[in-house]
């Protein structure tokens, strides 16, 4: 089984997770541009996560002399730990679909920062209380600065949209989207603690009953699959237009199916990276770094999708502030681990 044993490398792998989590939504942008219903894109996204989890379990999770191979790990797993990893998949799926619905209703400028901020603040506290690793003052300062960075991204989008007229229905939609995104943050603040609690504290010599990260990810993916038919109704209610809702899964082109699957594979790579690095880097530090994915997503929107083309000067100043505070925040979180 592939295991990380160096703190510096583990932190680097957490940064990889952040890049993956901030980049998978490019697939969603492609789907939206080509008028593929978000619910159908999301089915392929979940499929991609499952494919990655199974492939990783039988390769990274089974090869080598360290740890316990995947199938043996499943046989020795405690039902309570399997149930916790399964519940983590359900919680993440709920939070992620609520976040997509919140963004659809309120817009990226409001939905993403609200959902991400609540998830980051709650996740840092929950994960640190479960595993108090790292310098708490530096960790708190780093988390606070990353929150400021996310807020700067929100102000940048608000400045970009400032001159656009808005009627009462649009304002009502934003209020509803704000509540949905806040609910998403509550769910996403707990899922990482749930899955890491099901995992062994030492991957090289895992305790009987506890899971290795690769097994935990497979069970997590199963939780997403079994919950998706029900939770998909949230997306269908808030994110799909009536016309899009009439399209069937087989109406989507093969290319667009692969866009969704590829997005899931990318997210799965990020999740695997985070889980493998979690014991060496610390759960709170790992989760804190990963939440910088919001800023990565904004940068994709800026440079790849030209979302700020023609935006006024103040929007760009907020973007510079976002970049500076984000680098500072991640630096503080890394320092919290190295100095803890």
C-alpha positions in Angstrom: 0.0 0.0 0.0 1.3 3.5 -0.9 1.9 5.5 2.3 3.4 8.9 3.0 5.9 9.2 5.8 7.4 12.7 5.3 5.5 15.8 6.6 6.8 18.1 3.8 5.7 15.7 1.1 2.3 15.2 2.9 1.7 19.0 2.8 2.6 19.0 -0.9 0.1 16.3 -1.5 -2.5 18.4 0.3 -1.8 21.2 -2.1 -2.4 18.7 -5.0 -5.7 17.9 -3.4 -6.6 21.6 -3.3 -5.7 21.9 -7.0 -7.9 18.9 -8.0 -10.8 20.1 -5.9 -10.5 23.6 -7.4 -10.3 22.3 -10.9 -13.0 19.6 -11.3 -15.7 22.2 -11.7 -14.3 23.1 -15.1 -16.2 20.1 -16.3 -19.4 21.6 -14.8 -18.6 24.8 -16.7 -18.3 22.8 -20.0 -21.6 21.0 -19.3 -23.4 24.3 -18.5 -22.0 26.0 -21.7 -23.2 23.1 -23.8 -26.6 23.0 -22.0 -26.1 19.6 -20.4 -28.4 19.3 -17.4 -26.5 19.5 -14.2 -28.2 16.5 -12.8 -27.0 14.3 -15.6 -23.5 15.8 -15.4 -23.5 15.0 -11.7 -24.4 11.3 -12.3 -21.3 11.0 -14.4 -19.3 12.9 -11.8 -20.3 10.3 -9.1 -19.4 7.5 -11.5 -16.0 9.0 -12.0 -15.4 9.1 -8.2 -16.4 5.4 -7.9 -14.1 4.4 -10.8 -11.2 6.2 -9.2 -11.9 4.8 -5.8 -12.0 1.2 -7.0 -8.9 1.6 -9.3 -6.9 3.2 -6.4 -8.0 0.5 -4.0 -6.6 -2.3 -6.2 -3.4 -0.5 -7.2 -2.1 2.0 -4.6 -4.1 0.4 -1.9 -3.0 -3.2 -2.6 0.5 -3.1 -4.0 3.7 -2.9 -1.9 4.7 -4.4 1.4 3.4 -1.8 3.8 0.0 -1.7 5.4 -2.9 -4.0 4.6 -4.1 -4.7 1.1 -7.6 -3.6 0.1 -9.5 -6.9 0.2 -7.9 -8.0 3.5 -8.8 -4.6 4.9 -12.4 -5.1 4.0 -12.5 -8.5 5.7 -11.1 -7.1 8.9 -13.2 -3.9 8.9 -15.5 -3.2 11.8 -19.1 -2.6 10.7 -19.3 0.7 12.6 -16.3 2.0 10.7 -17.7 1.0 7.4 -21.0 2.7 8.4 -19.1 5.9 9.3 -17.3 6.0 6.0 -20.6 5.3 4.2 -22.3 8.1 6.1 -19.4 10.5 5.2 -20.2 9.8 1.5 -23.9 10.6 2.0 -23.0 13.8 4.0 -20.6 15.0 1.3 -23.1 14.3 -1.5 -25.7 16.2 0.4 -23.4 19.1 1.0 -22.0 19.2 -2.5 -25.4 19.1 -4.2 -26.8 21.8 -1.9 -23.7 23.9 -2.8 -24.3 23.5 -6.5 -28.0 24.4 -6.0 -27.1 27.4 -3.8 -24.7 28.7 -6.4 -27.3 28.2 -9.1 -29.9 30.2 -7.1 -27.6 32.9 -5.5 -24.7 33.1 -8.0 -21.1 32.2 -7.5 -20.3 35.5 -5.7 -22.6 34.6 -2.8 -23.1 30.9 -2.9 -19.5 29.6 -3.1 -18.0 31.9 -0.4 -20.9 31.3 2.1 -20.8 27.5 1.7 -17.0 27.3 1.7 -16.5 29.7 4.6 -18.9 27.8 6.9 -17.4 24.4 5.8 -13.8 25.7 6.5 -14.6 27.3 9.9 -16.6 24.3 11.1 -14.2 21.7 9.6 -11.1 23.3 11.2 -12.8 23.2 14.6 -14.2 19.7 14.3 -11.0 18.2 12.9 -8.7 19.9 15.4 -10.9 18.8 18.4 -10.8 15.3 17.1 -7.0 15.4 16.5 -5.3 18.4 18.1 -2.2 18.4 15.9 -0.3 21.6 15.0 0.2 25.0 16.5 -3.4 26.1 17.3 -2.8 29.9 17.1 -1.1 29.6 13.7 -3.8 27.2 12.5 -6.6 29.6 13.6 -4.8 32.6 12.1 -4.3 30.7 8.8 -8.0 29.6 8.7 -9.1 33.2 9.4 -6.9 34.6 6.6 -8.2 32.0 4.1 -11.7 33.1 5.0 -10.7 36.7 4.2 -9.4 35.4 0.9 -12.7 33.7 0.1 -14.5 36.9 1.1 -12.2 38.9 -1.3 -13.3 36.6 -4.1 -16.9 37.3 -3.3 -16.3 41.1 -3.3 -14.5 40.7 -6.7 -17.6 39.0 -8.2 -19.9 41.5 -6.6 -18.0 44.4 -8.1 -18.1 42.7 -11.5 -21.9 42.3 -11.3 -22.5 45.7 -9.7 -23.9 47.5 -12.7 -26.4 44.7 -13.7 -30.1 45.4 -12.8 -31.7 43.2 -10.3 -35.5 42.7 -9.7 -37.3 41.4 -6.6 -37.4 37.8 -7.9 -33.6 37.9 -8.3 -33.2 39.2 -4.8 -35.5 36.5 -3.4 -33.5 33.9 -5.3 -30.3 35.1 -3.8 -31.8 34.9 -0.3 -32.9 31.4 -0.9 -29.6 30.5 -2.4 -27.8 31.9 0.6 -29.8 29.6 3.0 -29.1 26.6 0.7 -25.4 27.4 0.5 -25.2 27.8 4.3 -26.8 24.4 4.7 -24.2 23.0 2.3 -21.4 24.4 4.5 -22.8 22.6 7.6 -22.8 19.2 5.8 -19.4 19.7 4.2 -17.9 20.8 7.6 -18.4 17.3 9.0 -17.8 14.8 6.2 -14.0 14.9 6.4 -14.0 14.2 10.2 -16.4 11.3 9.7 -14.2 9.6 7.1 -10.9 10.1 8.9 -12.5 8.8 12.1 -13.1 5.5 10.4 -9.5 5.3 9.4 -6.5 3.8 11.2 -4.1 6.1 12.9 -1.1 4.2 11.5 -1.5 3.1 7.9 1.6 0.9 7.9 0.2 -1.1 10.9 -3.6 -0.5 10.9 -5.6 -1.5 13.9 -8.1 -4.3 13.4 -11.5 -2.9 12.6 -10.2 0.5 11.3 -9.9 1.2 7.6 -7.0 2.2 5.4 -7.6 5.4 3.3 -8.2 3.4 0.1 -10.9 1.2 1.7 -12.5 4.3 3.3 -12.7 6.0 -0.1 -14.4 3.0 -1.7 -17.1 2.9 1.0 -17.4 6.7 0.8 -18.0 6.4 -2.9 -20.7 3.7 -2.3 -22.4 6.2 0.1 -22.5 8.7 -2.8 -24.0 6.2 -5.2 -26.8 5.0 -2.9 -27.8 8.5 -1.9 -27.6 10.1 -5.3 -31.0 9.1 -6.7 -32.8 10.8 -3.8 -30.4 13.8 -3.5 -30.6 14.4 -7.2 -34.0 15.8 -6.6 -32.4 18.7 -4.9 -30.5 19.6 -8.0 -33.5 18.9 -10.2 -35.6 21.3 -8.1 -33.1 24.2 -7.9 -30.5 23.8 -10.6 -32.1 22.4 -13.8 -34.4 24.4 -16.1 -37.8 22.8 -17.0 -36.5 22.2 -20.5 -33.2 20.6 -19.3 -35.2 18.3 -16.9 -36.9 16.7 -19.9 -33.6 15.4 -21.3 -32.7 11.8 -20.5 -29.3 10.3 -19.6 -28.9 8.6 -23.0 -29.6 12.0 -24.7 -26.2 13.2 -23.5 -23.3 12.8 -25.9 -20.4 10.4 -25.2 -18.1 13.4 -25.0 -20.1 15.0 -22.3 -20.4 11.8 -20.4 -16.6 11.7 -20.3 -16.4 15.3 -19.2 -18.5 14.3 -16.1 -16.6 11.1 -15.5 -13.3 13.0 -15.9 -14.4 15.6 -13.3 -15.2 12.8 -10.9 -11.8 11.1 -11.5 -10.1 14.5 -10.8 -12.0 15.0 -7.5 -11.3 11.4 -6.5 -7.5 12.0 -7.0 -7.8 15.0 -4.8 -9.7 13.1 -2.1 -7.2 10.2 -2.2 -4.3 12.6 -1.8 -6.0 14.3 1.2 -6.7 11.0 2.9 -3.2 9.6 2.4 -1.7 12.8 3.7 -4.0 13.3 6.6 -2.1 11.4 9.3 1.2 12.9 8.5 0.0 16.5 7.9 -2.8 16.4 10.5 -6.5 16.3 9.7 -7.2 20.0 10.5 -4.2 21.2 8.4 -5.1 18.9 5.5 -8.7 20.0 5.5 -7.8 23.7 5.9 -5.4 23.6 2.9 -7.9 21.8 0.8 -10.5 24.5 1.2 -8.3 26.9 -0.8 -10.0 25.1 -3.7 -12.4 28.0 -3.8 -9.7 30.4 -4.8 -8.3 27.9 -7.4 -11.8 27.8 -8.9 -11.9 31.6 -9.1 -8.5 31.7 -10.8 -9.8 29.2 -13.4 -12.7 31.5 -14.0 -10.4 34.4 -14.3 -7.8 33.0 -16.7 -9.4 30.1 -18.5 -13.0 31.2 -18.7 -12.4 35.0 -18.9 -15.2 35.6 -16.4 -13.7 39.0 -15.5 -13.3 40.3 -19.1 -14.3 43.9 -19.1 -14.8 44.0 -15.3 -14.1 47.4 -13.6 -10.8 48.1 -11.9 -12.1 47.5 -8.3 -12.9 43.9 -9.2 -9.3 43.2 -10.2 -8.0 44.9 -7.0 -10.1 42.5 -4.9 -8.7 39.6 -6.9 -5.2 40.7 -6.1 -6.2 40.9 -2.4 -7.7 37.4 -2.7 -4.4 36.0 -4.1 -2.2 37.7 -1.5 -4.3 36.7 1.5 -4.7 33.2 0.2 -0.9 32.6 0.0 -0.5 34.1 3.5 -3.3 31.9 4.9 -1.9 28.7 3.4 1.6 29.7 4.7 0.2 30.0 8.2 -1.6 26.7 8.0 1.6 25.0 6.8 3.6 26.7 9.6 1.1 25.5 12.1 2.0 21.9 11.2 5.7 22.4 11.0 5.8 24.4 14.2 3.3 22.3 16.1 
